[in-house]
Amino acid sequence: MAELQYPYYRLQADGPDETGFTLLGHVEDGAAGPLTGQTAERTLQDLADRLRGDSGDVTVSLTRYDITTTYDL
């Protein structure tokens, strides 16, 4: 698998009997910014809520991977 651009996200939904999904992806805003009233995190949270559903037997985790650089002077 090719390396993903940072930041990237891992959305994992686990259901009963080892069912589920793992989604890895990079979300990038359009040239003029994101859709009105949306952010990458909000969009992913909406997807997580959809995967979680109403049954109560699905657990969902959303993880953001990023790089932070610090300089010692």
Secondary structure, DSSP 8 states (H G I E B T S, - for coil): -----SSEEEEEEE-GGG-EEEEEE----BTTBSSTT--HHHHHHHHHHHHHTTTS--EEEEEEE--------
